[in-house]
Amino acid sequence: MSTATDPGLEKRPGPAAAPPRPAARSRRVPLLRVLPLAPAVVLLLLFLAGPIAYCAYIAFTDLQLTGQAEDSFVGFENFTTAFGDDAFLNAVWLTLVFTVISALVGQNTLGLALAALMQRASKPVRTLVGGIVITAWVLPEVVAGFLLYAFFRREGTLNAVLDWLHLPTQNWLFTLPILAVSFANVWRGTAFSMLVYSAALNEIPKEITEAAEVDGAGGWRRLWHITLPMIRRSIGTNLMLITLQTLSVFGLIWVMTRGGPGGRSQTLPLFMYEEAFQKSMIGYGTAVALLLLVVGSLFSVVYLRLLRTEV
C-alpha cells in the first residue's frame, strides 16, 4: 500500500559540509617561509650573539694580556671600577657631547637643510653638491681623519685661510679638540642624513605644499606644520641610525687626536681601546665595551618605541 507524502515534508538536503581544514598545509606553509631564514639566523648566532656572549663573560673576569696566565671571575668589580674612574666618567661625558654636536645637531640638521635646498636647486647644482657630500661619506674613516687633521692642524688649511683674512689663528686640535673631531664627523657623515631626507621629502605630495602656498603659508610655517610632521618617521629612523654610528666612531678621532690632549677628546671607544690593548686590561676594557653596547641598545629601544607610537 502506498502512502502519499507531502511535498513540503520531503527530506531536503542539509547544508553542505565545510571542507576539512588544511591543518597539515597550514603548518607546512609557515615552515616553508621560515626555512630560508635559517642560514641568516645561524650566521647571526655565530657572528653576533656568540661574540656578545663571550664578551659578556670576559667583562666579569680579570683577563689580562700580560701577567697571570689564567683569568678569574671577579663579578661586578670591573663595572664598579669604571663608575669610580674619573677617566671613564670623562669619556662618557665627551661621548655624549660628541654624539649631540656631531649627530643629533650637526648631521641631522645639515642633512635636512641640504635635502630641502637640493629639491629646489638646478640639476648641475644637485650633481655638484651631492657628489661632494657623498664623496666625503664614502671615504674610509682613516683617510677622512687625515684630511681633517691636515685641515685643523696648526699649519693647516683653516689657519692659512684665517691668516689670509687677518684673523687670529690657533691650534684647534689642542685648544678645542672635541669640537674639531665633532666637525670632522659632521663633514663625513652628513651624506647619509641628506639621502634619507631627500627620499622622505620626495614622498610628500606636491598638492599639499602647493595648497599651503596658496593659503599664504610661508616657508617656515610649511616646514614646521607640513614638512616635519609628514617626515617624522624618517627623522626618528635617521636619528637612531646616526646615533648608533656616532657612538662607535674610533678611527676618525684616533687619527686626528688619539683622544688627546690630556683625554679631552677621548670618547668611550678610545677609552676602551686604551684600557684593553695599551694597558692590557682586557676584562676591564671589555666591561666598558659592554656598557657602550647597553647605551646603544637603550637609544635603539627609545627610538623604536617613539616610532611605534606614531603608527
Backbone as CSV, one residue per row, in Angstrom:
resi,resn,N_x,N_y,N_z,CA_x,CA_y,CA_z,C_x,C_y,C_z
1,MET,0.850,-1.179,0.000,0.000,0.000,0.000,0.878,1.218,0.000
2,SER,0.593,2.070,-0.838,1.410,3.283,-0.951,0.734,4.407,-0.224
3,THR,1.525,5.279,0.367,1.016,6.467,1.065,1.537,7.694,0.378
4,ALA,0.671,8.657,0.335,1.085,9.929,-0.283,1.916,10.720,0.705
5,THR,2.857,11.342,0.222,3.732,12.173,1.067,3.579,13.619,0.681
6,ASP,3.618,14.452,1.697,3.515,15.904,1.473,4.812,16.395,0.861
7,PRO,4.668,17.061,-0.265,5.913,17.549,-0.873,6.709,18.428,0.069
8,GLY,5.996,19.168,0.972,6.740,20.043,1.889,7.488,19.288,2.945
9,LEU,7.042,17.973,3.163,7.708,17.188,4.200,8.823,16.328,3.650
10,GLU,9.059,16.440,2.355,10.138,15.643,1.773,11.481,16.055,2.387
11,LYS,12.349,15.129,2.578,13.659,15.391,3.168,14.504,16.244,2.229
12,ARG,14.852,17.374,2.760,15.662,18.288,1.951,17.141,18.089,2.281
13,PRO,17.936,18.270,1.285,19.379,18.111,1.570,19.862,19.173,2.546
14,GLY,20.639,18.775,3.530,21.175,19.721,4.511,22.266,20.585,3.903
15,PRO,22.702,21.541,4.677,23.770,22.419,4.173,25.043,21.632,3.899
16,ALA,25.730,22.081,2.883,26.964,21.377,2.514,27.963,21.455,3.652
17,ALA,28.568,20.340,3.908,29.556,20.292,4.991,30.777,21.127,4.616
18,ALA,31.313,21.815,5.606,32.502,22.641,5.360,33.670,21.744,5.002
19,PRO,34.477,22.169,4.049,35.636,21.346,3.687,36.584,21.229,4.866
20,PRO,37.256,20.123,4.966,38.181,19.934,6.095,39.282,20.989,6.070
21,ARG,39.628,21.468,7.255,40.667,22.496,7.360,42.019,21.897,6.999
22,PRO,42.723,22.560,6.134,44.033,22.013,5.727,45.063,22.234,6.820
23,ALA,44.918,21.449,7.895,45.807,21.646,9.035,47.259,21.390,8.659
24,ALA,47.449,20.288,7.927,48.834,19.968,7.572,49.436,21.047,6.697
25,ARG,48.609,21.569,5.766,49.128,22.590,4.859,49.416,23.887,5.603
26,SER,48.499,24.244,6.556,48.709,25.487,7.290,49.975,25.427,8.124
27,ARG,50.340,24.225,8.590,51.584,24.114,9.335,52.779,24.092,8.413
28,ARG,52.571,23.584,7.197,53.687,23.455,6.282,54.080,24.798,5.674
29,VAL,53.092,25.661,5.392,53.395,26.929,4.725,54.282,27.828,5.576
30,PRO,53.956,28.063,6.887,54.876,28.868,7.691,56.261,28.255,7.784
31,LEU,56.325,26.924,7.841,57.624,26.271,7.913,58.439,26.549,6.662
32,LEU,57.781,26.506,5.493,58.484,26.792,4.247,58.937,28.247,4.191
33,ARG,58.190,29.132,4.834,58.590,30.537,4.847,59.752,30.794,5.797
34,VAL,59.835,29.999,6.841,60.880,30.202,7.836,62.199,29.571,7.408
35,LEU,62.131,28.481,6.663,63.354,27.763,6.289,64.387,28.643,5.593
36,PRO,64.012,29.522,4.636,65.043,30.361,4.009,65.755,31.292,4.988
37,LEU,65.124,31.566,6.142,65.756,32.437,7.127,66.755,31.699,8.005
38,ALA,66.737,30.381,7.953,67.595,29.599,8.841,69.080,29.930,8.678
39,PRO,69.624,30.014,7.443,71.051,30.364,7.335,71.381,31.717,7.952
40,ALA,70.499,32.705,7.754,70.752,34.026,8.333,70.729,33.966,9.856
41,VAL,69.788,33.200,10.411,69.711,33.064,11.869,70.968,32.394,12.410
42,VAL,71.440,31.364,11.718,72.656,30.674,12.153,73.853,31.619,12.117
43,LEU,73.967,32.418,11.055,75.077,33.364,10.955,75.008,34.424,12.045
44,LEU,73.791,34.903,12.346,73.643,35.887,13.417,74.057,35.306,14.762
45,LEU,73.638,34.077,15.020,74.014,33.448,16.277,75.517,33.221,16.354
46,LEU,76.126,32.892,15.216,77.545,32.565,15.202,78.423,33.801,15.303
47,PHE,78.096,34.846,14.532,78.977,36.012,14.436,78.495,37.222,15.238
48,LEU,77.282,37.183,15.789,76.792,38.317,16.568,76.507,37.908,18.012
49,ALA,75.599,36.977,18.179,75.247,36.573,19.541,76.412,35.873,20.239
50,GLY,77.173,35.072,19.484,78.303,34.369,20.083,79.358,35.306,20.646
51,PRO,79.892,36.245,19.849,80.874,37.193,20.392,80.331,38.039,21.539
52,ILE,79.049,38.442,21.456,78.473,39.243,22.542,78.447,38.436,23.842
53,ALA,78.051,37.175,23.735,78.019,36.330,24.933,79.421,36.125,25.503
54,TYR,80.413,35.940,24.619,81.789,35.752,25.093,82.324,37.026,25.737
55,CYS,82.003,38.182,25.137,82.424,39.459,25.727,81.765,39.676,27.083
56,ALA,80.495,39.275,27.188,79.818,39.403,28.480,80.512,38.557,29.543
57,TYR,81.003,37.397,29.146,81.739,36.555,30.102,83.061,37.214,30.499
58,ILE,83.811,37.709,29.510,85.111,38.324,29.800,84.954,39.547,30.695
59,ALA,83.840,40.284,30.527,83.634,41.507,31.309,83.556,41.225,32.804
60,PHE,83.266,39.997,33.184,83.172,39.642,34.607,84.419,38.906,35.093
61,THR,85.510,39.018,34.331,86.769,38.386,34.720,87.868,39.439,34.786
62,ASP,89.042,39.033,35.267,90.199,39.934,35.317,91.219,39.561,34.241
63,LEU,90.738,39.130,33.091,91.614,38.716,31.998,92.549,39.853,31.602
64,GLN,93.843,39.524,31.429,94.857,40.491,31.022,95.733,39.879,29.944
65,LEU,96.343,40.762,29.150,97.257,40.283,28.112,98.588,39.858,28.692
66,THR,98.970,40.426,29.813,100.244,40.096,30.454,99.972,39.713,31.906
67,GLY,100.963,39.126,32.542,100.822,38.782,33.953,100.294,37.378,34.126
68,GLN,99.205,37.238,34.873,98.685,35.921,35.213,98.260,35.160,33.971
69,ALA,98.452,33.849,34.020,98.161,33.016,32.857,96.674,32.758,32.708
70,GLU,95.944,32.635,33.812,94.528,32.318,33.760,93.722,33.455,34.379
71,ASP,92.531,33.634,33.829,91.648,34.663,34.369,90.784,34.069,35.468
72,SER,90.262,34.936,36.302,89.371,34.508,37.379,88.131,35.389,37.392
73,PHE,87.040,34.843,37.900,85.771,35.563,37.936,85.819,36.610,39.048
74,VAL,85.490,37.864,38.692,85.548,38.955,39.669,84.187,39.613,39.863
75,GLY,83.143,39.072,39.259,81.810,39.638,39.437,81.682,41.015,38.803
76,PHE,81.096,41.942,39.542,80.848,43.290,39.024,81.999,44.252,39.336
77,GLU,83.147,43.728,39.677,84.258,44.595,40.064,84.675,45.529,38.933
78,ASN,84.712,45.023,37.692,85.096,45.882,36.571,84.116,47.035,36.389
79,PHE,82.843,46.785,36.603,81.833,47.827,36.416,81.885,48.857,37.545
80,THR,82.066,48.403,38.775,82.193,49.352,39.882,83.465,50.179,39.747
81,THR,84.532,49.557,39.232,85.762,50.307,38.987,85.542,51.386,37.940
82,ALA,84.774,51.049,36.896,84.521,52.024,35.830,83.772,53.242,36.360
83,PHE,82.714,53.021,37.127,81.918,54.149,37.611,82.632,54.954,38.691
84,GLY,83.715,54.419,39.224,84.535,55.188,40.149,85.774,55.773,39.507
85,ASP,85.924,55.582,38.199,87.098,56.054,37.458,86.775,57.395,36.808
86,ASP,87.514,58.436,37.179,87.272,59.765,36.607,87.509,59.780,35.101
87,ALA,88.479,58.999,34.632,88.750,58.956,33.192,87.563,58.351,32.440
88,PHE,86.935,57.331,33.012,85.755,56.740,32.381,84.596,57.730,32.350
89,LEU,84.339,58.405,33.461,83.248,59.384,33.505,83.508,60.529,32.533
90,ASN,84.777,60.923,32.391,85.113,61.958,31.406,84.840,61.461,29.991
91,ALA,85.144,60.188,29.723,84.879,59.621,28.395,83.382,59.545,28.121
92,VAL,82.586,59.230,29.151,81.131,59.206,28.976,80.619,60.592,28.613
93,TRP,81.087,61.617,29.323,80.659,62.988,29.046,81.057,63.417,27.637
94,LEU,82.298,63.126,27.241,82.762,63.522,25.912,82.023,62.750,24.821
95,THR,81.669,61.496,25.083,80.873,60.735,24.114,79.509,61.367,23.923
96,LEU,78.900,61.810,25.020,77.602,62.486,24.934,77.718,63.789,24.151
97,VAL,78.748,64.586,24.453,78.949,65.852,23.735,79.193,65.592,22.253
98,PHE,80.054,64.631,21.958,80.382,64.296,20.572,79.151,63.827,19.808
99,THR,78.306,63.019,20.445,77.108,62.498,19.779,76.085,63.595,19.540
100,VAL,75.860,64.440,20.537,74.860,65.505,20.396,75.288,66.512,19.337
101,ILE,76.549,66.959,19.402,77.006,68.000,18.473,77.089,67.469,17.050
102,SER,77.729,66.326,16.878,78.024,65.874,15.517,76.875,65.118,14.865
103,ALA,76.067,64.406,15.647,74.994,63.598,15.054,73.631,64.253,15.194
104,LEU,73.161,64.415,16.423,71.801,64.899,16.641,71.599,66.314,16.120
105,VAL,72.622,67.158,16.233,72.505,68.541,15.753,73.141,68.692,14.376
106,GLY,74.411,68.326,14.253,75.147,68.588,13.021,74.648,67.816,11.813
107,GLN,74.824,66.502,11.825,74.438,65.689,10.666,72.947,65.768,10.390
108,ASN,72.140,65.709,11.428,70.691,65.705,11.251,70.195,67.019,10.647
109,THR,70.612,68.140,11.224,70.141,69.444,10.749,70.701,69.770,9.377
110,LEU,72.013,69.574,9.199,72.624,69.890,7.912,72.100,68.973,6.815
111,GLY,71.879,67.710,7.127,71.332,66.791,6.130,69.949,67.197,5.672
112,LEU,69.098,67.629,6.621,67.757,68.089,6.255,67.824,69.368,5.432
113,ALA,68.708,70.291,5.814,68.836,71.543,5.068,69.315,71.289,3.640
114,LEU,70.309,70.425,3.479,70.806,70.122,2.134,69.739,69.432,1.295
115,ALA,68.995,68.516,1.901,67.939,67.824,1.156,66.867,68.801,0.695
116,ALA,66.494,69.755,1.561,65.476,70.740,1.189,65.985,71.684,0.105
117,LEU,67.243,72.112,0.214,67.794,73.028,-0.784,67.981,72.344,-2.135
118,MET,68.381,71.084,-2.119,68.618,70.383,-3.380,67.325,70.079,-4.120
119,GLN,66.197,70.094,-3.415,64.922,69.918,-4.103,64.612,71.100,-5.013
120,ARG,65.081,72.282,-4.630,64.796,73.485,-5.403,65.949,73.884,-6.312
121,ALA,67.098,73.232,-6.177,68.267,73.602,-6.968,68.187,72.999,-8.361
122,SER,68.987,73.553,-9.253,69.059,73.028,-10.612,69.829,71.712,-10.622
123,LYS,69.714,70.989,-11.721,70.359,69.680,-11.795,71.878,69.769,-11.673
124,PRO,72.572,70.730,-12.328,74.028,70.815,-12.139,74.425,71.064,-10.687
125,VAL,73.659,71.907,-9.991,73.969,72.183,-8.585,73.748,70.935,-7.742
126,ARG,72.656,70.212,-7.990,72.397,68.979,-7.243,73.502,67.959,-7.470
127,THR,73.947,67.858,-8.712,75.012,66.901,-9.021,76.308,67.273,-8.318
128,LEU,76.659,68.568,-8.338,77.907,69.021,-7.724,77.876,68.845,-6.208
129,VAL,76.832,69.364,-5.572,76.748,69.290,-4.111,76.617,67.842,-3.651
130,GLY,75.754,67.076,-4.312,75.595,65.677,-3.935,76.879,64.889,-4.098
131,GLY,77.622,65.159,-5.166,78.884,64.460,-5.375,79.902,64.765,-4.293
132,ILE,79.999,66.051,-3.894,80.958,66.434,-2.853,80.597,65.786,-1.516
133,VAL,79.320,65.869,-1.156,78.893,65.346,0.148,79.029,63.827,0.203
134,ILE,78.635,63.152,-0.858,78.700,61.687,-0.854,80.148,61.207,-0.917
135,THR,81.023,61.956,-1.600,82.437,61.585,-1.632,83.029,61.580,-0.231
136,ALA,82.677,62.591,0.572,83.158,62.620,1.959,82.645,61.420,2.744
137,TRP,81.450,60.968,2.419,80.842,59.850,3.152,81.495,58.518,2.806
138,VAL,81.837,58.312,1.544,82.367,57.012,1.122,83.859,56.882,1.386
139,LEU,84.523,57.971,1.772,85.940,57.866,2.097,86.137,56.973,3.318
140,PRO,87.184,56.167,3.341,87.482,55.401,4.557,87.692,56.341,5.739
141,GLU,87.336,55.862,6.911,87.399,56.705,8.105,88.806,57.229,8.361
142,VAL,89.812,56.405,8.105,91.192,56.825,8.336,91.588,57.928,7.358
143,VAL,91.197,57.793,6.095,91.510,58.821,5.095,90.831,60.134,5.462
144,ALA,89.562,60.063,5.852,88.858,61.276,6.274,89.537,61.901,7.486
145,GLY,90.021,61.075,8.400,90.721,61.603,9.564,91.987,62.343,9.191
146,PHE,92.769,61.816,8.249,93.983,62.503,7.812,93.652,63.830,7.125
147,LEU,92.603,63.849,6.311,92.214,65.089,5.635,91.811,66.164,6.637
148,LEU,91.015,65.781,7.632,90.584,66.763,8.630,91.709,67.127,9.581
149,TYR,92.647,66.224,9.809,93.831,66.571,10.594,94.645,67.641,9.874
150,ALA,94.818,67.469,8.565,95.533,68.481,7.784,94.777,69.803,7.749
151,PHE,93.472,69.762,7.865,92.671,70.988,7.842,92.779,71.751,9.161
152,PHE,92.809,71.032,10.299,92.760,71.687,11.607,94.125,71.889,12.259
153,ARG,95.186,71.258,11.778,96.480,71.373,12.442,96.980,72.813,12.415
154,ARG,98.006,73.113,13.223,98.479,74.493,13.356,98.878,75.084,12.011
155,GLU,99.539,74.300,11.164,99.943,74.792,9.845,98.959,74.360,8.773
156,GLY,97.727,74.089,9.156,96.760,73.538,8.223,95.995,74.568,7.423
157,THR,95.026,74.062,6.661,94.261,74.898,5.735,93.438,75.954,6.460
158,LEU,92.794,75.583,7.569,91.938,76.538,8.272,92.727,77.737,8.767
159,ASN,93.875,77.514,9.379,94.685,78.630,9.861,95.253,79.448,8.715
160,ALA,95.541,78.796,7.582,96.024,79.547,6.420,94.956,80.511,5.920
161,VAL,93.707,80.058,5.884,92.610,80.935,5.455,92.398,82.063,6.460
162,LEU,92.436,81.751,7.749,92.262,82.785,8.767,93.388,83.810,8.712
163,ASP,94.604,83.347,8.493,95.738,84.271,8.387,95.597,85.162,7.162
164,TRP,95.108,84.614,6.061,94.890,85.410,4.848,93.828,86.480,5.078
165,LEU,92.851,86.173,5.936,91.800,87.142,6.274,92.197,88.042,7.440
166,HIS,93.454,87.912,7.897,93.974,88.711,9.017,93.168,88.473,10.299
167,LEU,92.778,87.218,10.515,92.073,86.816,11.720,92.998,85.974,12.588
168,PRO,92.774,85.946,13.905,93.672,85.177,14.783,93.588,83.674,14.504
169,THR,94.713,83.019,14.599,94.790,81.573,14.391,95.097,80.885,15.718
170,GLN,94.888,79.578,15.759,95.199,78.801,16.948,95.354,77.337,16.568
171,ASN,95.860,76.570,17.500,95.997,75.133,17.289,94.681,74.467,17.696
172,TRP,93.807,74.268,16.729,92.457,73.796,17.011,92.443,72.420,17.653
173,LEU,93.365,71.556,17.270,93.406,70.201,17.814,93.907,70.172,19.255
174,PHE,94.447,71.293,19.718,94.912,71.382,21.103,93.937,72.162,21.977
175,THR,93.408,73.264,21.453,92.531,74.112,22.261,91.082,73.631,22.264
176,LEU,90.586,73.151,21.131,89.189,72.715,21.016,89.121,71.343,20.338
177,PRO,89.728,70.318,20.923,89.805,69.024,20.220,88.447,68.359,20.017
178,ILE,87.550,68.403,21.013,86.266,67.715,20.864,85.402,68.396,19.812
179,LEU,85.518,69.727,19.680,84.771,70.426,18.634,85.355,70.124,17.259
180,ALA,86.676,69.988,17.178,87.313,69.682,15.898,86.892,68.302,15.397
181,VAL,86.915,67.299,16.270,86.529,65.957,15.826,85.019,65.885,15.577
182,SER,84.234,66.691,16.288,82.788,66.728,16.028,82.515,67.300,14.645
183,PHE,83.212,68.381,14.290,83.058,68.945,12.951,83.478,67.931,11.899
184,ALA,84.553,67.199,12.168,85.014,66.190,11.212,83.955,65.115,10.999
185,ASN,83.289,64.701,12.061,82.248,63.683,11.923,81.032,64.226,11.185
186,VAL,80.719,65.505,11.382,79.634,66.129,10.617,79.983,66.134,9.139
187,TRP,81.202,66.538,8.819,81.638,66.607,7.416,81.569,65.233,6.760
188,ARG,81.930,64.214,7.512,81.988,62.883,6.909,80.622,62.208,6.836
189,GLY,79.738,62.433,7.805,78.527,61.634,7.888,77.245,62.295,7.447
190,THR,77.297,63.572,7.016,76.066,64.279,6.659,75.371,63.658,5.454
191,ALA,76.117,63.029,4.568,75.527,62.491,3.337,74.421,61.487,3.636
192,PHE,74.591,60.679,4.665,73.561,59.685,4.976,72.244,60.365,5.328
193,SER,72.296,61.369,6.192,71.073,62.094,6.556,70.472,62.789,5.345
194,MET,71.315,63.332,4.487,70.818,64.002,3.289,70.053,63.033,2.393
195,LEU,70.569,61.827,2.214,69.891,60.844,1.370,68.573,60.388,1.994
196,VAL,68.569,60.186,3.308,67.329,59.773,3.984,66.257,60.838,3.831
197,TYR,66.623,62.094,4.055,65.631,63.168,3.988,65.239,63.500,2.552
198,SER,66.135,63.305,1.614,65.768,63.519,0.210,64.679,62.542,-0.207
199,ALA,64.834,61.281,0.184,63.803,60.289,-0.128,62.490,60.611,0.577
200,ALA,62.567,61.079,1.825,61.344,61.401,2.567,60.631,62.610,1.973
201,LEU,61.383,63.638,1.593,60.764,64.840,1.027,60.113,64.553,-0.321
202,ASN,60.690,63.635,-1.076,60.094,63.292,-2.373,58.756,62.573,-2.225
203,GLU,58.484,62.017,-1.040,57.223,61.314,-0.808,56.089,62.254,-0.407
204,ILE,56.395,63.516,-0.120,55.350,64.468,0.270,54.591,64.903,-0.983
205,PRO,53.278,64.740,-1.027,52.513,65.156,-2.211,52.673,66.654,-2.476
206,LYS,52.947,66.989,-3.728,53.123,68.398,-4.071,51.834,69.189,-3.893
207,GLU,50.680,68.500,-4.005,49.411,69.212,-3.858,49.273,69.847,-2.480
208,ILE,49.827,69.187,-1.460,49.699,69.714,-0.101,50.509,70.995,0.057
209,THR,51.759,70.970,-0.399,52.588,72.167,-0.271,52.082,73.297,-1.156
210,GLU,51.581,72.956,-2.344,51.043,73.999,-3.215,49.795,74.629,-2.606
211,ALA,48.953,73.814,-1.973,47.762,74.364,-1.316,48.151,75.270,-0.154
212,ALA,49.199,74.899,0.575,49.658,75.744,1.678,50.204,77.075,1.162
213,GLU,50.906,77.039,0.027,51.401,78.282,-0.560,50.255,79.184,-0.993
214,VAL,49.216,78.585,-1.573,48.051,79.374,-1.991,47.376,80.014,-0.781
215,ASP,47.359,79.295,0.352,46.743,79.829,1.568,47.610,80.870,2.259
216,GLY,48.800,81.119,1.712,49.659,82.160,2.268,50.658,81.695,3.300
217,ALA,50.852,80.385,3.449,51.824,79.879,4.420,53.240,80.113,3.908
218,GLY,54.074,80.717,4.743,55.455,80.957,4.366,56.301,79.705,4.469
219,GLY,57.575,79.853,4.130,58.465,78.701,4.129,58.620,78.057,5.492
220,TRP,58.791,78.885,6.537,58.970,78.332,7.871,57.700,77.656,8.362
221,ARG,56.531,78.228,8.091,55.272,77.606,8.517,55.042,76.284,7.792
222,ARG,55.379,76.237,6.506,55.236,74.973,5.776,56.179,73.922,6.335
223,LEU,57.398,74.358,6.687,58.365,73.415,7.249,57.874,72.859,8.583
224,TRP,57.366,73.740,9.447,57.003,73.338,10.801,55.690,72.565,10.860
225,HIS,54.713,72.972,10.052,53.377,72.398,10.157,53.084,71.323,9.106
226,ILE,53.885,71.246,8.044,53.611,70.268,6.987,54.786,69.307,6.806
227,THR,55.961,69.867,6.517,57.095,69.011,6.166,57.533,68.133,7.334
228,LEU,57.845,68.745,8.470,58.351,67.962,9.604,57.349,66.925,10.113
229,PRO,56.056,67.251,10.273,55.120,66.195,10.699,55.016,65.037,9.712
230,MET,55.141,65.315,8.414,54.972,64.252,7.428,56.210,63.364,7.292
231,ILE,57.366,63.848,7.741,58.584,63.034,7.642,59.098,62.639,9.024
232,ARG,58.234,62.700,10.050,58.712,62.453,11.410,59.229,61.023,11.583
233,ARG,58.663,60.062,10.880,59.171,58.693,10.999,60.565,58.579,10.395
234,SER,60.800,59.268,9.295,62.145,59.280,8.710,63.127,59.985,9.635
235,ILE,62.668,61.031,10.321,63.535,61.723,11.274,63.932,60.779,12.405
236,GLY,62.958,60.041,12.943,63.263,59.103,14.019,64.212,57.999,13.583
237,THR,63.985,57.449,12.400,64.871,56.398,11.886,66.277,56.926,11.666
238,ASN,66.383,58.111,11.082,67.692,58.698,10.829,68.430,58.977,12.135
239,LEU,67.727,59.532,13.129,68.366,59.824,14.410,68.881,58.551,15.071
240,MET,68.116,57.479,15.000,68.561,56.226,15.600,69.831,55.714,14.925
241,LEU,69.855,55.720,13.605,70.996,55.154,12.878,72.258,55.992,13.049
242,ILE,72.138,57.326,12.950,73.346,58.151,13.075,73.832,58.190,14.519
243,THR,72.932,58.032,15.493,73.370,57.962,16.889,74.200,56.713,17.129
244,LEU,73.722,55.569,16.649,74.467,54.322,16.827,75.804,54.377,16.100
245,GLN,75.825,54.972,14.910,77.075,55.074,14.171,78.070,55.981,14.896
246,THR,77.589,57.087,15.445,78.478,58.040,16.103,79.029,57.477,17.405
247,LEU,78.233,56.693,18.114,78.718,56.093,19.356,79.916,55.178,19.125
248,SER,80.055,54.640,17.927,81.128,53.683,17.644,82.290,54.286,16.862
249,VAL,82.304,55.600,16.654,83.393,56.223,15.883,84.713,56.050,16.638
250,PHE,85.699,55.494,15.953,87.018,55.294,16.562,88.139,55.846,15.686
251,GLY,88.211,55.368,14.441,89.340,55.714,13.579,89.474,57.200,13.328
252,LEU,88.370,57.905,13.141,88.414,59.339,12.849,89.085,60.104,13.985
253,ILE,88.665,59.823,15.228,89.237,60.532,16.377,90.666,60.072,16.634
254,TRP,90.921,58.786,16.448,92.263,58.263,16.702,93.291,58.899,15.776
255,VAL,92.948,59.066,14.525,93.883,59.662,13.569,94.097,61.144,13.869
256,MET,93.040,61.853,14.258,93.142,63.299,14.447,93.804,63.682,15.770
257,THR,93.418,63.042,16.876,93.904,63.480,18.190,94.373,62.343,19.091
258,ARG,94.054,61.098,18.752,94.333,59.949,19.620,93.718,60.137,21.007
259,GLY,92.627,60.870,21.070,91.948,61.075,22.342,92.485,62.217,23.169
260,GLY,93.548,62.835,22.731,94.168,63.917,23.493,93.711,65.285,23.025
261,PRO,94.400,66.296,23.511,95.451,66.208,24.549,94.856,66.072,25.943
262,GLY,95.488,65.248,26.755,95.031,65.074,28.123,93.664,64.444,28.238
263,GLY,93.271,63.618,27.259,91.974,62.955,27.305,90.804,63.851,26.985
264,ARG,91.037,65.022,26.392,89.948,65.970,26.138,89.146,65.640,24.886
265,SER,89.515,64.609,24.163,88.699,64.123,23.045,88.597,62.600,23.072
266,GLN,88.777,62.028,24.259,88.761,60.568,24.413,87.333,60.097,24.678
267,THR,86.673,59.615,23.647,85.335,59.058,23.802,85.434,57.608,24.283
268,LEU,84.294,56.980,24.513,84.296,55.625,25.069,85.027,54.595,24.208
269,PRO,84.879,54.602,22.869,85.646,53.621,22.089,87.154,53.761,22.268
270,LEU,87.659,55.000,22.358,89.093,55.192,22.555,89.514,54.813,23.970
271,PHE,88.680,55.116,24.951,88.981,54.723,26.328,89.027,53.202,26.445
272,MET,88.082,52.536,25.809,88.053,51.073,25.825,89.322,50.505,25.191
273,TYR,89.738,51.071,24.051,90.940,50.591,23.372,92.178,50.782,24.256
274,GLU,92.266,51.934,24.898,93.429,52.205,25.748,93.509,51.223,26.916
275,GLU,92.379,50.980,27.565,92.391,50.089,28.723,92.656,48.640,28.319
276,ALA,92.084,48.215,27.195,92.182,46.807,26.813,93.512,46.466,26.163
277,PHE,94.014,47.335,25.278,95.168,46.954,24.460,96.444,47.712,24.812
278,GLN,96.331,48.920,25.328,97.541,49.634,25.729,97.916,49.335,27.174
279,LYS,96.912,49.163,28.031,97.174,48.808,29.424,96.987,47.318,29.687
280,SER,96.614,46.567,28.648,96.487,45.099,28.706,95.414,44.612,29.671
281,MET,94.447,45.462,30.026,93.364,45.073,30.938,92.143,44.681,30.104
282,ILE,92.175,43.455,29.568,91.130,43.001,28.657,89.774,42.937,29.356
283,GLY,89.743,42.434,30.571,88.477,42.326,31.287,87.830,43.679,31.520
284,TYR,88.625,44.649,31.969,88.096,45.990,32.230,87.669,46.665,30.930
285,GLY,88.486,46.555,29.897,88.131,47.155,28.610,86.873,46.542,28.018
286,THR,86.710,45.224,28.184,85.503,44.573,27.679,84.275,45.005,28.468
287,ALA,84.428,45.250,29.757,83.309,45.761,30.555,82.860,47.126,30.043
288,VAL,83.810,47.973,29.687,83.469,49.278,29.109,82.757,49.096,27.773
289,ALA,83.236,48.153,26.957,82.576,47.882,25.676,81.149,47.393,25.892
290,LEU,80.941,46.574,26.914,79.595,46.081,27.206,78.682,47.223,27.649
291,LEU,79.210,48.151,28.423,78.424,49.323,28.818,78.055,50.162,27.602
292,LEU,78.992,50.303,26.664,78.698,51.043,25.439,77.614,50.343,24.629
293,LEU,77.648,49.014,24.598,76.603,48.255,23.912,75.243,48.475,24.569
294,VAL,75.222,48.527,25.888,73.963,48.766,26.605,73.428,50.156,26.296
295,VAL,74.313,51.150,26.249,73.885,52.516,25.927,73.277,52.568,24.530
296,GLY,73.947,51.944,23.559,73.402,51.906,22.205,72.069,51.190,22.139
297,SER,71.927,50.111,22.903,70.653,49.383,22.924,69.539,50.235,23.520
298,LEU,69.851,51.001,24.561,68.842,51.876,25.165,68.381,52.940,24.185
299,PHE,69.330,53.538,23.451,68.958,54.503,22.420,68.029,53.854,21.396
300,SER,68.350,52.637,20.974,67.529,51.953,19.969,66.123,51.695,20.494
301,VAL,66.020,51.238,21.739,64.698,50.951,22.315,63.856,52.215,22.394
302,VAL,64.470,53.320,22.822,63.726,54.585,22.928,63.223,55.024,21.563
303,TYR,64.099,55.010,20.555,63.694,55.435,19.214,62.601,54.524,18.655
304,LEU,62.756,53.211,18.831,61.762,52.283,18.288,60.408,52.451,18.964
305,ARG,60.401,52.708,20.264,59.128,52.931,20.957,58.474,54.228,20.487
306,LEU,59.282,55.252,20.257,58.725,56.504,19.748,58.139,56.311,18.356
307,LEU,58.831,55.539,17.514,58.310,55.283,16.172,57.038,54.449,16.235
308,ARG,56.972,53.499,17.161,55.800,52.632,17.253,54.566,53.414,17.695
309,THR,54.736,54.411,18.538,53.585,55.194,18.994,52.997,56.056,17.895
310,GLU,53.751,56.247,16.786,53.260,57.090,15.705,52.570,56.300,14.616
311,VAL,52.553,54.960,14.723,51.926,54.135,13.682,50.414,54.334,13.711
